[in-house]
Each structure stands twice: as structure tokens, then as C-alpha cells.
């Protein structure tokens, strides 16, 4: 996965391939759509625009809070992530700036606002097992382990 600047954001090259269940929604929808019906040995380049990847950046998710309100999260430094309770659940927040008495936090996904480019090689296609379908993820190589 690369951004438009050509920077590699994530890669499975040299490691286990990513295993997932097609139709489970466990990978980006645009990537899942592009892989629908593909067969082992196929190679493809997929571009997913920001709105179909991790969404556009939402300025309302960036806010300044008093430093003392984050006393329970540990070390306060740029890049620190923590879960915050929000309406309807929780959201991962990232500290993006630290001042004397104020901290800027950002609830956008780190890849929000970025178009993403994937170079994909399908190495294997198989039917999911009954157990994998029940659990919603692949077991074994490239999948989850219990």
C-alpha cells in the first residue's frame, strides 16, 4: 500500500500474505470490490480514493483540550494514541501537538484524506471453512490465531 507520494505505508512483501474472507468486510471495501472474482496468479494495481478508503479528513474531529484532561493516558507526546469515549462508542485519538497547558488531539484515522495505491498479487483462492465463516476470519497462515 502506497500513498500518492509513493511512500510505502504497509506491505506483506517478504512475509505472510494477507488472508481474508471475501465479503466479510474485513478489508477496505474498494479493495474487496477490486478482488471480487479474481483467481490465483492474477496481479493488479488498485487505486482507492480517500472517501472509499479511510474517509476524508474531518476538521471537527480535531480539537484542543486542557493537558490536565489527559492525565490518565500516560506519557503525553505527539503520536500517542488512546481510546476516547464518544457518542455511540469509542474512537482512537492521536495526539498531534503538545503545548504547555493544551494538547491537540485528532480523531481522524491516520490515513484519512489519503488516496491509496495497492499492488496486489492473488496467491491463492479457496472456500472458507464453516468454522472460519462462523468466526468471521481466516485461521492459519495469514489469518488469525486463537
Chimera marker file (.cmm) of the C-alpha trace (Angstrom):
<marker_set name="trace">
<marker id="1" x="0.000" y="0.000" z="0.000" r="1" g="1" b="0" radius="0.5"/>
<marker id="2" x="1.460" y="3.354" z="-1.079" r="1" g="1" b="0" radius="0.5"/>
<marker id="3" x="0.242" y="6.930" z="-0.823" r="1" g="1" b="0" radius="0.5"/>
<marker id="4" x="0.249" y="9.239" z="-3.850" r="1" g="1" b="0" radius="0.5"/>
<marker id="5" x="3.766" y="10.381" z="-2.935" r="1" g="1" b="0" radius="0.5"/>
<marker id="6" x="4.990" y="6.808" z="-3.489" r="1" g="1" b="0" radius="0.5"/>
<marker id="7" x="5.716" y="6.207" z="0.207" r="1" g="1" b="0" radius="0.5"/>
<marker id="8" x="5.109" y="2.602" z="1.284" r="1" g="1" b="0" radius="0.5"/>
<marker id="9" x="2.609" y="2.609" z="4.145" r="1" g="1" b="0" radius="0.5"/>
<marker id="10" x="2.214" y="-1.150" z="4.555" r="1" g="1" b="0" radius="0.5"/>
<marker id="11" x="3.449" y="-4.265" z="2.780" r="1" g="1" b="0" radius="0.5"/>
<marker id="12" x="3.280" y="-8.031" z="3.097" r="1" g="1" b="0" radius="0.5"/>
<marker id="13" x="6.255" y="-8.475" z="0.733" r="1" g="1" b="0" radius="0.5"/>
<marker id="14" x="8.749" y="-10.881" z="2.255" r="1" g="1" b="0" radius="0.5"/>
<marker id="15" x="6.226" y="-12.087" z="4.841" r="1" g="1" b="0" radius="0.5"/>
<marker id="16" x="2.963" y="-13.978" z="5.083" r="1" g="1" b="0" radius="0.5"/>
<marker id="17" x="0.354" y="-12.911" z="2.536" r="1" g="1" b="0" radius="0.5"/>
<marker id="18" x="-2.788" y="-11.302" z="3.931" r="1" g="1" b="0" radius="0.5"/>
<marker id="19" x="-5.599" y="-13.829" z="4.187" r="1" g="1" b="0" radius="0.5"/>
<marker id="20" x="-9.211" y="-12.663" z="4.452" r="1" g="1" b="0" radius="0.5"/>
<marker id="21" x="-12.742" y="-13.857" z="3.717" r="1" g="1" b="0" radius="0.5"/>
<marker id="22" x="-14.179" y="-12.201" z="0.601" r="1" g="1" b="0" radius="0.5"/>
<marker id="23" x="-17.417" y="-10.426" z="1.511" r="1" g="1" b="0" radius="0.5"/>
<marker id="24" x="-16.656" y="-10.225" z="5.235" r="1" g="1" b="0" radius="0.5"/>
<marker id="25" x="-15.857" y="-6.514" z="5.200" r="1" g="1" b="0" radius="0.5"/>
<marker id="26" x="-12.518" y="-7.117" z="6.912" r="1" g="1" b="0" radius="0.5"/>
<marker id="27" x="-10.511" y="-5.173" z="4.301" r="1" g="1" b="0" radius="0.5"/>
<marker id="28" x="-11.201" y="-1.815" z="2.661" r="1" g="1" b="0" radius="0.5"/>
<marker id="29" x="-14.435" y="-2.069" z="0.637" r="1" g="1" b="0" radius="0.5"/>
<marker id="30" x="-12.803" y="-0.680" z="-2.521" r="1" g="1" b="0" radius="0.5"/>
<marker id="31" x="-10.045" y="-3.285" z="-2.340" r="1" g="1" b="0" radius="0.5"/>
<marker id="32" x="-12.531" y="-6.071" z="-1.654" r="1" g="1" b="0" radius="0.5"/>
<marker id="33" x="-14.582" y="-4.990" z="-4.694" r="1" g="1" b="0" radius="0.5"/>
<marker id="34" x="-11.474" y="-4.980" z="-6.900" r="1" g="1" b="0" radius="0.5"/>
<marker id="35" x="-10.571" y="-8.503" z="-5.752" r="1" g="1" b="0" radius="0.5"/>
<marker id="36" x="-14.051" y="-9.974" z="-6.321" r="1" g="1" b="0" radius="0.5"/>
<marker id="37" x="-13.826" y="-12.924" z="-8.719" r="1" g="1" b="0" radius="0.5"/>
<marker id="38" x="-10.032" y="-12.796" z="-9.067" r="1" g="1" b="0" radius="0.5"/>
<marker id="39" x="-8.050" y="-16.014" z="-9.352" r="1" g="1" b="0" radius="0.5"/>
<marker id="40" x="-4.682" y="-17.244" z="-8.107" r="1" g="1" b="0" radius="0.5"/>
<marker id="41" x="-1.822" y="-15.790" z="-10.136" r="1" g="1" b="0" radius="0.5"/>
<marker id="42" x="-3.609" y="-12.564" z="-11.050" r="1" g="1" b="0" radius="0.5"/>
<marker id="43" x="-1.747" y="-9.300" z="-10.447" r="1" g="1" b="0" radius="0.5"/>
<marker id="44" x="-3.461" y="-5.957" z="-10.342" r="1" g="1" b="0" radius="0.5"/>
<marker id="45" x="-2.961" y="-2.347" z="-9.359" r="1" g="1" b="0" radius="0.5"/>
<marker id="46" x="-5.816" y="-0.842" z="-7.363" r="1" g="1" b="0" radius="0.5"/>
<marker id="47" x="-6.296" y="2.839" z="-6.542" r="1" g="1" b="0" radius="0.5"/>
<marker id="48" x="-8.772" y="3.713" z="-3.813" r="1" g="1" b="0" radius="0.5"/>
<marker id="49" x="-9.690" y="7.364" z="-3.347" r="1" g="1" b="0" radius="0.5"/>
<marker id="50" x="-9.762" y="8.701" z="0.203" r="1" g="1" b="0" radius="0.5"/>
<marker id="51" x="-13.551" y="8.739" z="0.558" r="1" g="1" b="0" radius="0.5"/>
<marker id="52" x="-13.622" y="4.987" z="-0.248" r="1" g="1" b="0" radius="0.5"/>
<marker id="53" x="-10.578" y="4.196" z="1.893" r="1" g="1" b="0" radius="0.5"/>
<marker id="54" x="-10.341" y="5.751" z="5.384" r="1" g="1" b="0" radius="0.5"/>
<marker id="55" x="-12.556" y="8.711" z="4.554" r="1" g="1" b="0" radius="0.5"/>
<marker id="56" x="-11.872" y="12.394" z="4.080" r="1" g="1" b="0" radius="0.5"/>
<marker id="57" x="-10.345" y="14.322" z="6.967" r="1" g="1" b="0" radius="0.5"/>
<marker id="58" x="-12.979" y="15.771" z="9.273" r="1" g="1" b="0" radius="0.5"/>
<marker id="59" x="-11.856" y="19.017" z="10.906" r="1" g="1" b="0" radius="0.5"/>
<marker id="60" x="-14.493" y="18.543" z="13.623" r="1" g="1" b="0" radius="0.5"/>
<marker id="61" x="-12.511" y="15.541" z="14.912" r="1" g="1" b="0" radius="0.5"/>
<marker id="62" x="-9.511" y="17.758" z="15.709" r="1" g="1" b="0" radius="0.5"/>
<marker id="63" x="-9.729" y="19.611" z="18.999" r="1" g="1" b="0" radius="0.5"/>
<marker id="64" x="-7.644" y="21.295" z="21.644" r="1" g="1" b="0" radius="0.5"/>
<marker id="65" x="-8.127" y="20.029" z="25.177" r="1" g="1" b="0" radius="0.5"/>
<marker id="66" x="-6.585" y="21.022" z="28.511" r="1" g="1" b="0" radius="0.5"/>
<marker id="67" x="-3.466" y="18.960" z="29.178" r="1" g="1" b="0" radius="0.5"/>
<marker id="68" x="-4.809" y="18.014" z="32.626" r="1" g="1" b="0" radius="0.5"/>
<marker id="69" x="-7.841" y="16.304" z="30.988" r="1" g="1" b="0" radius="0.5"/>
<marker id="70" x="-5.457" y="13.649" z="29.602" r="1" g="1" b="0" radius="0.5"/>
<marker id="71" x="-3.780" y="12.863" z="32.935" r="1" g="1" b="0" radius="0.5"/>
<marker id="72" x="-4.908" y="9.219" z="32.795" r="1" g="1" b="0" radius="0.5"/>
<marker id="73" x="-3.363" y="8.282" z="29.422" r="1" g="1" b="0" radius="0.5"/>
<marker id="74" x="0.281" y="8.232" z="30.497" r="1" g="1" b="0" radius="0.5"/>
<marker id="75" x="3.042" y="9.988" z="28.565" r="1" g="1" b="0" radius="0.5"/>
<marker id="76" x="1.672" y="12.942" z="26.630" r="1" g="1" b="0" radius="0.5"/>
<marker id="77" x="3.671" y="13.289" z="23.421" r="1" g="1" b="0" radius="0.5"/>
<marker id="78" x="2.986" y="13.692" z="19.711" r="1" g="1" b="0" radius="0.5"/>
<marker id="79" x="1.964" y="10.342" z="18.226" r="1" g="1" b="0" radius="0.5"/>
<marker id="80" x="0.497" y="8.863" z="21.411" r="1" g="1" b="0" radius="0.5"/>
<marker id="81" x="-2.829" y="7.153" z="20.705" r="1" g="1" b="0" radius="0.5"/>
<marker id="82" x="-5.634" y="6.440" z="23.149" r="1" g="1" b="0" radius="0.5"/>
<marker id="83" x="-9.300" y="5.468" z="23.144" r="1" g="1" b="0" radius="0.5"/>
<marker id="84" x="-11.799" y="8.205" z="23.984" r="1" g="1" b="0" radius="0.5"/>
<marker id="85" x="-15.479" y="7.727" z="24.723" r="1" g="1" b="0" radius="0.5"/>
<marker id="86" x="-17.603" y="9.437" z="22.108" r="1" g="1" b="0" radius="0.5"/>
<marker id="87" x="-21.283" y="9.354" z="21.246" r="1" g="1" b="0" radius="0.5"/>
<marker id="88" x="-22.035" y="5.833" z="20.098" r="1" g="1" b="0" radius="0.5"/>
<marker id="89" x="-18.877" y="4.150" z="21.407" r="1" g="1" b="0" radius="0.5"/>
<marker id="90" x="-15.182" y="4.945" z="21.390" r="1" g="1" b="0" radius="0.5"/>
<marker id="91" x="-12.717" y="6.412" z="18.927" r="1" g="1" b="0" radius="0.5"/>
<marker id="92" x="-8.944" y="6.183" z="18.655" r="1" g="1" b="0" radius="0.5"/>
<marker id="93" x="-7.474" y="9.634" z="19.188" r="1" g="1" b="0" radius="0.5"/>
<marker id="94" x="-3.930" y="10.671" z="18.281" r="1" g="1" b="0" radius="0.5"/>
<marker id="95" x="-2.030" y="13.485" z="19.957" r="1" g="1" b="0" radius="0.5"/>
<marker id="96" x="-0.807" y="15.779" z="17.167" r="1" g="1" b="0" radius="0.5"/>
<marker id="97" x="0.547" y="18.754" z="19.143" r="1" g="1" b="0" radius="0.5"/>
<marker id="98" x="1.530" y="19.452" z="22.742" r="1" g="1" b="0" radius="0.5"/>
<marker id="99" x="1.755" y="22.904" z="24.304" r="1" g="1" b="0" radius="0.5"/>
<marker id="100" x="2.322" y="23.981" z="27.897" r="1" g="1" b="0" radius="0.5"/>
<marker id="101" x="-1.306" y="23.667" z="29.044" r="1" g="1" b="0" radius="0.5"/>
<marker id="102" x="-3.076" y="22.422" z="25.916" r="1" g="1" b="0" radius="0.5"/>
<marker id="103" x="-2.954" y="19.310" z="23.746" r="1" g="1" b="0" radius="0.5"/>
<marker id="104" x="-4.285" y="18.901" z="20.203" r="1" g="1" b="0" radius="0.5"/>
<marker id="105" x="-5.999" y="15.571" z="19.611" r="1" g="1" b="0" radius="0.5"/>
<marker id="106" x="-7.184" y="14.162" z="16.291" r="1" g="1" b="0" radius="0.5"/>
<marker id="107" x="-9.892" y="11.512" z="15.918" r="1" g="1" b="0" radius="0.5"/>
<marker id="108" x="-9.328" y="11.057" z="12.188" r="1" g="1" b="0" radius="0.5"/>
<marker id="109" x="-7.783" y="7.763" z="11.065" r="1" g="1" b="0" radius="0.5"/>
<marker id="110" x="-4.063" y="8.415" z="10.349" r="1" g="1" b="0" radius="0.5"/>
<marker id="111" x="-4.724" y="7.615" z="6.670" r="1" g="1" b="0" radius="0.5"/>
<marker id="112" x="-7.854" y="9.783" z="6.364" r="1" g="1" b="0" radius="0.5"/>
<marker id="113" x="-7.711" y="12.117" z="3.384" r="1" g="1" b="0" radius="0.5"/>
<marker id="114" x="-5.188" y="9.969" z="1.524" r="1" g="1" b="0" radius="0.5"/>
<marker id="115" x="-5.759" y="8.168" z="-1.748" r="1" g="1" b="0" radius="0.5"/>
<marker id="116" x="-4.196" y="4.704" z="-1.518" r="1" g="1" b="0" radius="0.5"/>
<marker id="117" x="-2.497" y="2.598" z="-4.174" r="1" g="1" b="0" radius="0.5"/>
<marker id="118" x="-2.192" y="-1.174" z="-3.920" r="1" g="1" b="0" radius="0.5"/>
<marker id="119" x="-0.095" y="-3.594" z="-5.969" r="1" g="1" b="0" radius="0.5"/>
<marker id="120" x="-1.765" y="-6.950" z="-5.398" r="1" g="1" b="0" radius="0.5"/>
<marker id="121" x="-0.897" y="-10.497" z="-6.369" r="1" g="1" b="0" radius="0.5"/>
<marker id="122" x="-3.528" y="-13.124" z="-5.647" r="1" g="1" b="0" radius="0.5"/>
<marker id="123" x="-1.552" y="-16.149" z="-4.439" r="1" g="1" b="0" radius="0.5"/>
<marker id="124" x="-4.399" y="-18.493" z="-3.511" r="1" g="1" b="0" radius="0.5"/>
<marker id="125" x="-8.181" y="-18.659" z="-3.520" r="1" g="1" b="0" radius="0.5"/>
<marker id="126" x="-10.138" y="-21.273" z="-1.558" r="1" g="1" b="0" radius="0.5"/>
<marker id="127" x="-13.518" y="-21.724" z="0.061" r="1" g="1" b="0" radius="0.5"/>
<marker id="128" x="-13.666" y="-20.627" z="3.692" r="1" g="1" b="0" radius="0.5"/>
<marker id="129" x="-14.295" y="-23.377" z="6.222" r="1" g="1" b="0" radius="0.5"/>
<marker id="130" x="-17.517" y="-23.478" z="8.229" r="1" g="1" b="0" radius="0.5"/>
<marker id="131" x="-15.507" y="-22.538" z="11.336" r="1" g="1" b="0" radius="0.5"/>
<marker id="132" x="-13.875" y="-19.557" z="9.584" r="1" g="1" b="0" radius="0.5"/>
<marker id="133" x="-17.256" y="-18.323" z="8.389" r="1" g="1" b="0" radius="0.5"/>
<marker id="134" x="-18.653" y="-18.666" z="11.912" r="1" g="1" b="0" radius="0.5"/>
<marker id="135" x="-15.711" y="-16.738" z="13.379" r="1" g="1" b="0" radius="0.5"/>
<marker id="136" x="-15.636" y="-14.170" z="10.566" r="1" g="1" b="0" radius="0.5"/>
<marker id="137" x="-11.918" y="-14.522" z="9.868" r="1" g="1" b="0" radius="0.5"/>
<marker id="138" x="-9.346" y="-16.875" z="8.326" r="1" g="1" b="0" radius="0.5"/>
<marker id="139" x="-7.484" y="-19.351" z="10.515" r="1" g="1" b="0" radius="0.5"/>
<marker id="140" x="-3.907" y="-20.452" z="9.843" r="1" g="1" b="0" radius="0.5"/>
<marker id="141" x="-1.290" y="-18.779" z="7.648" r="1" g="1" b="0" radius="0.5"/>
<marker id="142" x="-2.004" y="-15.093" z="7.086" r="1" g="1" b="0" radius="0.5"/>
<marker id="143" x="-5.089" y="-15.168" z="9.284" r="1" g="1" b="0" radius="0.5"/>
<marker id="144" x="-5.937" y="-15.020" z="12.980" r="1" g="1" b="0" radius="0.5"/>
<marker id="145" x="-4.627" y="-17.488" z="15.522" r="1" g="1" b="0" radius="0.5"/>
<marker id="146" x="-6.535" y="-18.467" z="18.669" r="1" g="1" b="0" radius="0.5"/>
<link id1="1" id2="2" r="1" g="1" b="0" radius="0.2"/>
<link id1="2" id2="3" r="1" g="1" b="0" radius="0.2"/>
<link id1="3" id2="4" r="1" g="1" b="0" radius="0.2"/>
<link id1="4" id2="5" r="1" g="1" b="0" radius="0.2"/>
<link id1="5" id2="6" r="1" g="1" b="0" radius="0.2"/>
<link id1="6" id2="7" r="1" g="1" b="0" radius="0.2"/>
<link id1="7" id2="8" r="1" g="1" b="0" radius="0.2"/>
<link id1="8" id2="9" r="1" g="1" b="0" radius="0.2"/>
<link id1="9" id2="10" r="1" g="1" b="0" radius="0.2"/>
<link id1="10" id2="11" r="1" g="1" b="0" radius="0.2"/>
<link id1="11" id2="12" r="1" g="1" b="0" radius="0.2"/>
<link id1="12" id2="13" r="1" g="1" b="0" radius="0.2"/>
<link id1="13" id2="14" r="1" g="1" b="0" radius="0.2"/>
<link id1="14" id2="15" r="1" g="1" b="0" radius="0.2"/>
<link id1="15" id2="16" r="1" g="1" b="0" radius="0.2"/>
<link id1="16" id2="17" r="1" g="1" b="0" radius="0.2"/>
<link id1="17" id2="18" r="1" g="1" b="0" radius="0.2"/>
<link id1="18" id2="19" r="1" g="1" b="0" radius="0.2"/>
<link id1="19" id2="20" r="1" g="1" b="0" radius="0.2"/>
<link id1="20" id2="21" r="1" g="1" b="0" radius="0.2"/>
<link id1="21" id2="22" r="1" g="1" b="0" radius="0.2"/>
<link id1="22" id2="23" r="1" g="1" b="0" radius="0.2"/>
<link id1="23" id2="24" r="1" g="1" b="0" radius="0.2"/>
<link id1="24" id2="25" r="1" g="1" b="0" radius="0.2"/>
<link id1="25" id2="26" r="1" g="1" b="0" radius="0.2"/>
<link id1="26" id2="27" r="1" g="1" b="0" radius="0.2"/>
<link id1="27" id2="28" r="1" g="1" b="0" radius="0.2"/>
<link id1="28" id2="29" r="1" g="1" b="0" radius="0.2"/>
<link id1="29" id2="30" r="1" g="1" b="0" radius="0.2"/>
<link id1="30" id2="31" r="1" g="1" b="0" radius="0.2"/>
<link id1="31" id2="32" r="1" g="1" b="0" radius="0.2"/>
<link id1="32" id2="33" r="1" g="1" b="0" radius="0.2"/>
<link id1="33" id2="34" r="1" g="1" b="0" radius="0.2"/>
<link id1="34" id2="35" r="1" g="1" b="0" radius="0.2"/>
<link id1="35" id2="36" r="1" g="1" b="0" radius="0.2"/>
<link id1="36" id2="37" r="1" g="1" b="0" radius="0.2"/>
<link id1="37" id2="38" r="1" g="1" b="0" radius="0.2"/>
<link id1="38" id2="39" r="1" g="1" b="0" radius="0.2"/>
<link id1="39" id2="40" r="1" g="1" b="0" radius="0.2"/>
<link id1="40" id2="41" r="1" g="1" b="0" radius="0.2"/>
<link id1="41" id2="42" r="1" g="1" b="0" radius="0.2"/>
<link id1="42" id2="43" r="1" g="1" b="0" radius="0.2"/>
<link id1="43" id2="44" r="1" g="1" b="0" radius="0.2"/>
<link id1="44" id2="45" r="1" g="1" b="0" radius="0.2"/>
<link id1="45" id2="46" r="1" g="1" b="0" radius="0.2"/>
<link id1="46" id2="47" r="1" g="1" b="0" radius="0.2"/>
<link id1="47" id2="48" r="1" g="1" b="0" radius="0.2"/>
<link id1="48" id2="49" r="1" g="1" b="0" radius="0.2"/>
<link id1="49" id2="50" r="1" g="1" b="0" radius="0.2"/>
<link id1="50" id2="51" r="1" g="1" b="0" radius="0.2"/>
<link id1="51" id2="52" r="1" g="1" b="0" radius="0.2"/>
<link id1="52" id2="53" r="1" g="1" b="0" radius="0.2"/>
<link id1="53" id2="54" r="1" g="1" b="0" radius="0.2"/>
<link id1="54" id2="55" r="1" g="1" b="0" radius="0.2"/>
<link id1="55" id2="56" r="1" g="1" b="0" radius="0.2"/>
<link id1="56" id2="57" r="1" g="1" b="0" radius="0.2"/>
<link id1="57" id2="58" r="1" g="1" b="0" radius="0.2"/>
<link id1="58" id2="59" r="1" g="1" b="0" radius="0.2"/>
<link id1="59" id2="60" r="1" g="1" b="0" radius="0.2"/>
<link id1="60" id2="61" r="1" g="1" b="0" radius="0.2"/>
<link id1="61" id2="62" r="1" g="1" b="0" radius="0.2"/>
<link id1="62" id2="63" r="1" g="1" b="0" radius="0.2"/>
<link id1="63" id2="64" r="1" g="1" b="0" radius="0.2"/>
<link id1="64" id2="65" r="1" g="1" b="0" radius="0.2"/>
<link id1="65" id2="66" r="1" g="1" b="0" radius="0.2"/>
<link id1="66" id2="67" r="1" g="1" b="0" radius="0.2"/>
<link id1="67" id2="68" r="1" g="1" b="0" radius="0.2"/>
<link id1="68" id2="69" r="1" g="1" b="0" radius="0.2"/>
<link id1="69" id2="70" r="1" g="1" b="0" radius="0.2"/>
<link id1="70" id2="71" r="1" g="1" b="0" radius="0.2"/>
<link id1="71" id2="72" r="1" g="1" b="0" radius="0.2"/>
<link id1="72" id2="73" r="1" g="1" b="0" radius="0.2"/>
<link id1="73" id2="74" r="1" g="1" b="0" radius="0.2"/>
<link id1="74" id2="75" r="1" g="1" b="0" radius="0.2"/>
<link id1="75" id2="76" r="1" g="1" b="0" radius="0.2"/>
<link id1="76" id2="77" r="1" g="1" b="0" radius="0.2"/>
<link id1="77" id2="78" r="1" g="1" b="0" radius="0.2"/>
<link id1="78" id2="79" r="1" g="1" b="0" radius="0.2"/>
<link id1="79" id2="80" r="1" g="1" b="0" radius="0.2"/>
<link id1="80" id2="81" r="1" g="1" b="0" radius="0.2"/>
<link id1="81" id2="82" r="1" g="1" b="0" radius="0.2"/>
<link id1="82" id2="83" r="1" g="1" b="0" radius="0.2"/>
<link id1="83" id2="84" r="1" g="1" b="0" radius="0.2"/>
<link id1="84" id2="85" r="1" g="1" b="0" radius="0.2"/>
<link id1="85" id2="86" r="1" g="1" b="0" radius="0.2"/>
<link id1="86" id2="87" r="1" g="1" b="0" radius="0.2"/>
<link id1="87" id2="88" r="1" g="1" b="0" radius="0.2"/>
<link id1="88" id2="89" r="1" g="1" b="0" radius="0.2"/>
<link id1="89" id2="90" r="1" g="1" b="0" radius="0.2"/>
<link id1="90" id2="91" r="1" g="1" b="0" radius="0.2"/>
<link id1="91" id2="92" r="1" g="1" b="0" radius="0.2"/>
<link id1="92" id2="93" r="1" g="1" b="0" radius="0.2"/>
<link id1="93" id2="94" r="1" g="1" b="0" radius="0.2"/>
<link id1="94" id2="95" r="1" g="1" b="0" radius="0.2"/>
<link id1="95" id2="96" r="1" g="1" b="0" radius="0.2"/>
<link id1="96" id2="97" r="1" g="1" b="0" radius="0.2"/>
<link id1="97" id2="98" r="1" g="1" b="0" radius="0.2"/>
<link id1="98" id2="99" r="1" g="1" b="0" radius="0.2"/>
<link id1="99" id2="100" r="1" g="1" b="0" radius="0.2"/>
<link id1="100" id2="101" r="1" g="1" b="0" radius="0.2"/>
<link id1="101" id2="102" r="1" g="1" b="0" radius="0.2"/>
<link id1="102" id2="103" r="1" g="1" b="0" radius="0.2"/>
<link id1="103" id2="104" r="1" g="1" b="0" radius="0.2"/>
<link id1="104" id2="105" r="1" g="1" b="0" radius="0.2"/>
<link id1="105" id2="106" r="1" g="1" b="0" radius="0.2"/>
<link id1="106" id2="107" r="1" g="1" b="0" radius="0.2"/>
<link id1="107" id2="108" r="1" g="1" b="0" radius="0.2"/>
<link id1="108" id2="109" r="1" g="1" b="0" radius="0.2"/>
<link id1="109" id2="110" r="1" g="1" b="0" radius="0.2"/>
<link id1="110" id2="111" r="1" g="1" b="0" radius="0.2"/>
<link id1="111" id2="112" r="1" g="1" b="0" radius="0.2"/>
<link id1="112" id2="113" r="1" g="1" b="0" radius="0.2"/>
<link id1="113" id2="114" r="1" g="1" b="0" radius="0.2"/>
<link id1="114" id2="115" r="1" g="1" b="0" radius="0.2"/>
<link id1="115" id2="116" r="1" g="1" b="0" radius="0.2"/>
<link id1="116" id2="117" r="1" g="1" b="0" radius="0.2"/>
<link id1="117" id2="118" r="1" g="1" b="0" radius="0.2"/>
<link id1="118" id2="119" r="1" g="1" b="0" radius="0.2"/>
<link id1="119" id2="120" r="1" g="1" b="0" radius="0.2"/>
<link id1="120" id2="121" r="1" g="1" b="0" radius="0.2"/>
<link id1="121" id2="122" r="1" g="1" b="0" radius="0.2"/>
<link id1="122" id2="123" r="1" g="1" b="0" radius="0.2"/>
<link id1="123" id2="124" r="1" g="1" b="0" radius="0.2"/>
<link id1="124" id2="125" r="1" g="1" b="0" radius="0.2"/>
<link id1="125" id2="126" r="1" g="1" b="0" radius="0.2"/>
<link id1="126" id2="127" r="1" g="1" b="0" radius="0.2"/>
<link id1="127" id2="128" r="1" g="1" b="0" radius="0.2"/>
<link id1="128" id2="129" r="1" g="1" b="0" radius="0.2"/>
<link id1="129" id2="130" r="1" g="1" b="0" radius="0.2"/>
<link id1="130" id2="131" r="1" g="1" b="0" radius="0.2"/>
<link id1="131" id2="132" r="1" g="1" b="0" radius="0.2"/>
<link id1="132" id2="133" r="1" g="1" b="0" radius="0.2"/>
<link id1="133" id2="134" r="1" g="1" b="0" radius="0.2"/>
<link id1="134" id2="135" r="1" g="1" b="0" radius="0.2"/>
<link id1="135" id2="136" r="1" g="1" b="0" radius="0.2"/>
<link id1="136" id2="137" r="1" g="1" b="0" radius="0.2"/>
<link id1="137" id2="138" r="1" g="1" b="0" radius="0.2"/>
<link id1="138" id2="139" r="1" g="1" b="0" radius="0.2"/>
<link id1="139" id2="140" r="1" g="1" b="0" radius="0.2"/>
<link id1="140" id2="141" r="1" g="1" b="0" radius="0.2"/>
<link id1="141" id2="142" r="1" g="1" b="0" radius="0.2"/>
<link id1="142" id2="143" r="1" g="1" b="0" radius="0.2"/>
<link id1="143" id2="144" r="1" g="1" b="0" radius="0.2"/>
<link id1="144" id2="145" r="1" g="1" b="0" radius="0.2"/>
<link id1="145" id2="146" r="1" g="1" b="0" radius="0.2"/>
</marker_set>
